[in-house]
Amino acid sequence: MTVSIFLILVISGLFVGFINTLSAGGTAISIALYLALGLSPAQANATNRIGVLLQSSLTSVLFSRKGFLKNTHFFRLALPTMLGALVGAILSLVLPEILFSYFMGISLLVMIVFLFRSPKKFEEDDFSKTENGISFLQYLIFFLIGIYGGFVQVGTGFLLMSAGSMLLGYNIIKTNALKTTVMAFYTVIAVLIFWQDGSIHWQYGLLHSIGTFIGSFIATKLAFKKGAKFIKWVVIFVIIFTSLYLFKIVDLKLLFQNFLT
């Protein structure tokens, strides 16, 4: 491994960790980097889970220390998501991930409309929803999110944030706490499946995770300092960026290949 590869793995990980903690979508950068380094799509998808697991676990602990994980809904919703991730991870070993790409791009663009039309709902709790119990429909939706997350991961954070806001009524900081906690639980399942299959490139994954770990820590501190309005605009920027990637308009793989050569 050259010094340039070592540095780009760590430095890009920092940005990915920062983006994923404040919003979502940084996984697109990770996968593009792994592809540029010569991994197959299946290996890139699997190796990416190492960074996701470490950064979501760290961020969940930090949110817990700030008192954002007192709501037991977070942990109850983690179970159906974990079951879904088991299904999705197994499917990813036999089905092409392109099946989800355009669907995800459209879903992200719909979320931008929601952010602009109902900004206050995303910045404040909707107590008419937060005080309700969890319905069967909500369990089902989190199960389906788990299937997608286990399959491809890119953009799963947006789905969890949308569910946290629109279904559960949480403000954007609480949706981030929900996202990282649920993601930490279901990614354990995905890592075990991919590890057993031998798809994970541990050296690349662990080095990249060093950066995501640092980026997550910085972003979590910044989230508490800047609040919901700052995070909302980060979310909008990353949604657009990730949509361009999913629609094949932006070629992140080519960008990294040019940098490495």
C-alpha positions as CSV (number, residue, x, y, z in Angstrom):
1,M,0.0,0.0,0.0
2,T,1.4,3.4,-1.0
3,V,1.4,6.5,1.2
4,S,-1.1,8.2,-1.2
5,I,-3.6,5.3,-0.8
6,F,-3.1,5.3,3.0
7,L,-3.8,9.1,3.2
8,I,-6.8,9.1,0.9
9,L,-8.4,6.3,2.8
10,V,-8.1,8.1,6.1
11,I,-8.8,11.7,4.9
12,S,-11.8,10.7,2.8
13,G,-13.1,8.7,5.8
14,L,-13.0,11.9,7.8
15,F,-15.4,13.6,5.4
16,V,-17.6,10.6,5.1
17,G,-17.9,10.3,8.9
18,F,-18.7,14.0,9.1
19,I,-21.4,13.9,6.4
20,N,-23.0,10.7,7.6
21,T,-23.3,11.9,11.1
22,L,-24.9,15.2,10.3
23,S,-27.1,13.8,7.5
24,A,-26.4,10.8,5.3
25,G,-25.1,9.9,1.8
26,G,-21.4,9.8,2.6
27,T,-21.4,6.1,1.8
28,A,-21.4,7.1,-1.9
29,I,-17.9,8.5,-1.5
30,S,-16.7,5.4,0.3
31,I,-18.0,2.9,-2.3
32,A,-16.6,5.0,-5.2
33,L,-13.2,5.0,-3.4
34,Y,-13.2,1.3,-2.9
35,L,-14.2,0.7,-6.6
36,A,-11.3,3.0,-7.7
37,L,-8.9,1.0,-5.5
38,G,-9.9,-2.1,-7.5
39,L,-12.5,-3.8,-5.4
40,S,-15.6,-5.4,-7.0
41,P,-19.0,-3.8,-6.4
42,A,-19.8,-6.6,-3.9
43,Q,-16.5,-6.1,-2.1
44,A,-17.0,-2.4,-2.0
45,N,-20.5,-2.8,-0.6
46,A,-19.3,-5.2,2.1
47,T,-16.1,-3.3,3.0
48,N,-18.0,-0.1,3.5
49,R,-19.9,-1.6,6.4
50,I,-16.8,-1.5,8.6
51,G,-16.8,2.2,8.7
52,V,-20.5,2.5,9.0
53,L,-20.5,0.2,12.0
54,L,-17.7,2.0,13.8
55,Q,-18.9,5.5,13.2
56,S,-22.6,4.8,14.0
57,S,-21.6,3.0,17.2
58,L,-19.4,6.0,18.3
59,T,-22.0,8.5,17.4
60,S,-24.8,6.6,19.2
61,V,-22.7,6.6,22.4
62,L,-22.1,10.3,22.1
63,F,-25.8,11.0,21.6
64,S,-26.6,8.7,24.5
65,R,-24.3,10.8,26.8
66,K,-26.2,13.9,25.7
67,G,-29.5,12.2,26.8
68,F,-31.0,11.7,23.3
69,L,-31.4,7.9,23.6
70,K,-33.7,7.8,26.6
71,N,-36.6,7.1,24.3
72,T,-37.1,3.3,24.2
73,H,-38.6,3.6,20.7
74,F,-35.1,3.7,19.3
75,F,-34.2,0.2,20.5
76,R,-37.6,-1.3,19.8
77,L,-37.4,-0.1,16.2
78,A,-33.9,-1.6,15.9
79,L,-35.2,-5.1,16.0
80,P,-37.3,-5.1,12.8
81,T,-34.5,-3.2,11.0
82,M,-32.0,-5.9,12.0
83,L,-34.3,-8.6,10.7
84,G,-34.7,-6.6,7.4
85,A,-30.9,-6.2,7.2
86,L,-30.5,-9.9,7.4
87,V,-32.7,-10.4,4.4
88,G,-31.1,-7.5,2.5
89,A,-27.5,-8.6,3.0
90,I,-28.3,-12.1,1.8
91,L,-30.1,-10.6,-1.3
92,S,-27.0,-8.4,-2.0
93,L,-25.0,-11.5,-2.6
94,V,-27.2,-12.7,-5.4
95,L,-28.9,-9.5,-6.9
96,P,-27.4,-6.5,-8.6
97,E,-27.5,-3.3,-6.6
98,I,-28.5,-1.2,-9.6
99,L,-32.1,-2.3,-8.9
100,F,-32.3,0.2,-6.1
101,S,-30.3,3.1,-7.5
102,Y,-32.9,5.0,-9.4
103,F,-35.6,4.3,-6.8
104,M,-33.3,5.8,-4.2
105,G,-32.5,8.8,-6.3
106,I,-36.2,9.6,-6.6
107,S,-36.7,9.1,-2.9
108,L,-34.0,11.5,-2.0
109,L,-35.3,14.2,-4.3
110,V,-38.8,13.8,-2.7
111,M,-37.2,14.4,0.7
112,I,-35.8,17.8,-0.5
113,V,-39.3,18.9,-1.3
114,F,-40.3,17.9,2.3
115,L,-37.4,19.9,3.7
116,F,-38.3,23.1,1.9
117,R,-42.1,22.9,2.4
118,S,-42.1,21.9,6.1
119,P,-38.9,23.2,7.6
120,K,-40.3,23.8,11.0
121,K,-41.5,20.3,11.3
122,F,-38.0,19.1,10.7
123,E,-36.6,21.5,13.3
124,E,-39.1,20.9,16.1
125,D,-40.8,17.8,17.7
126,D,-44.3,17.0,16.5
127,F,-45.8,16.1,19.9
128,S,-48.9,14.6,18.3
129,K,-46.7,11.9,17.0
130,T,-43.9,11.6,19.5
131,E,-46.3,10.7,22.3
132,N,-47.9,7.9,20.4
133,G,-46.9,4.2,20.6
134,I,-45.3,2.3,17.7
135,S,-47.8,0.9,15.2
136,F,-47.5,-2.2,13.1
137,L,-47.1,0.0,10.0
138,Q,-44.1,1.7,11.6
139,Y,-42.5,-1.7,12.4
140,L,-43.1,-2.8,8.8
141,I,-41.5,0.4,7.4
142,F,-38.4,-0.1,9.5
143,F,-38.2,-3.7,8.4
144,L,-38.2,-2.6,4.8
145,I,-35.6,0.1,5.5
146,G,-33.5,-2.7,7.0
147,I,-33.8,-4.7,3.8
148,Y,-32.5,-1.8,1.8
149,G,-29.8,-1.0,4.3
150,G,-28.6,-4.6,4.4
151,F,-28.6,-4.7,0.6
152,V,-26.8,-1.5,-0.5
153,Q,-26.5,1.0,2.4
154,V,-26.2,4.1,0.2
155,G,-28.9,6.6,1.4
156,T,-30.3,4.4,4.2
157,G,-29.6,7.3,6.6
158,F,-32.0,9.5,4.6
159,L,-34.7,6.8,4.9
160,L,-34.2,6.5,8.7
161,M,-34.2,10.3,9.1
162,S,-37.4,10.6,7.0
163,A,-39.1,7.9,9.1
164,G,-38.0,9.5,12.3
165,S,-39.4,12.9,11.3
166,M,-42.5,12.1,9.3
167,L,-43.6,8.9,11.2
168,L,-42.4,9.5,14.7
169,G,-42.4,13.3,14.8
170,Y,-38.8,13.8,16.0
171,N,-36.8,17.0,15.2
172,I,-33.6,16.6,13.1
173,I,-31.2,16.1,16.0
174,K,-33.3,13.3,17.5
175,T,-33.7,11.7,14.0
176,N,-29.9,11.7,13.8
177,A,-29.8,9.9,17.2
178,L,-32.4,7.4,15.9
179,K,-30.5,6.9,12.6
180,T,-27.1,6.2,14.2
181,T,-28.5,3.9,16.9
182,V,-30.7,1.8,14.6
183,M,-27.9,1.7,12.0
184,A,-25.3,0.5,14.5
185,F,-27.6,-2.5,15.4
186,Y,-28.5,-3.6,11.9
187,T,-25.0,-3.1,10.5
188,V,-23.7,-5.7,13.0
189,I,-25.9,-8.2,11.1
190,A,-24.7,-7.1,7.7
191,V,-21.0,-7.3,8.7
192,L,-21.5,-10.9,10.0
193,I,-23.1,-11.9,6.7
194,F,-20.4,-10.3,4.5
195,W,-17.6,-11.5,6.8
196,Q,-18.9,-15.1,6.5
197,D,-19.0,-14.6,2.7
198,G,-15.4,-13.3,2.6
199,S,-16.4,-10.1,0.8
200,I,-14.8,-7.6,3.3
201,H,-11.3,-6.1,2.5
202,W,-10.3,-5.5,6.1
203,Q,-7.2,-3.4,5.5
204,Y,-9.0,-0.8,3.4
205,G,-12.1,-0.9,5.6
206,L,-10.2,-0.4,8.9
207,L,-8.0,2.4,7.6
208,H,-11.0,4.2,6.1
209,S,-12.8,3.8,9.4
210,I,-10.1,5.8,11.3
211,G,-11.2,8.8,9.3
212,T,-14.9,8.1,9.7
213,F,-14.4,7.7,13.5
214,I,-12.7,11.2,13.7
215,G,-15.2,12.8,11.4
216,S,-18.2,11.4,13.4
217,F,-16.8,12.8,16.6
218,I,-16.3,16.3,15.1
219,A,-19.7,16.3,13.5
220,T,-21.5,15.2,16.6
221,K,-20.0,18.0,18.6
222,L,-20.8,20.4,15.9
223,A,-24.4,19.2,15.8
224,F,-24.9,20.1,19.4
225,K,-23.3,23.5,18.9
226,K,-25.0,24.6,15.6
227,G,-28.4,22.9,16.0
228,A,-31.0,21.8,13.6
229,K,-30.9,24.7,11.0
230,F,-27.2,24.1,10.2
231,I,-27.8,20.3,9.8
232,K,-30.8,20.9,7.5
233,W,-28.7,22.6,4.9
234,V,-26.0,20.0,5.1
235,V,-28.8,17.4,4.5
236,I,-30.0,19.2,1.4
237,F,-26.5,19.5,-0.1
238,V,-25.7,15.9,0.5
239,I,-29.1,14.7,-0.9
240,I,-28.4,16.5,-4.2
241,F,-24.8,15.2,-4.3
242,T,-26.0,11.6,-3.7
243,S,-28.8,11.8,-6.2
244,L,-26.4,12.8,-8.9
245,Y,-24.3,9.8,-8.1
246,L,-27.2,7.4,-8.1
247,F,-28.5,8.7,-11.5
248,K,-24.9,8.2,-12.9
249,I,-24.5,12.0,-13.6
250,V,-21.5,12.3,-11.3
251,D,-18.8,9.7,-11.7
252,L,-17.1,9.5,-8.3
253,K,-15.1,6.4,-9.3
254,L,-13.4,8.3,-12.2
255,L,-12.7,11.2,-9.8
256,F,-10.8,9.0,-7.4
257,Q,-9.0,7.1,-10.1
258,N,-7.7,10.4,-11.5
259,F,-6.5,11.4,-8.1
260,L,-4.7,8.1,-7.4
261,T,-2.9,8.1,-10.8
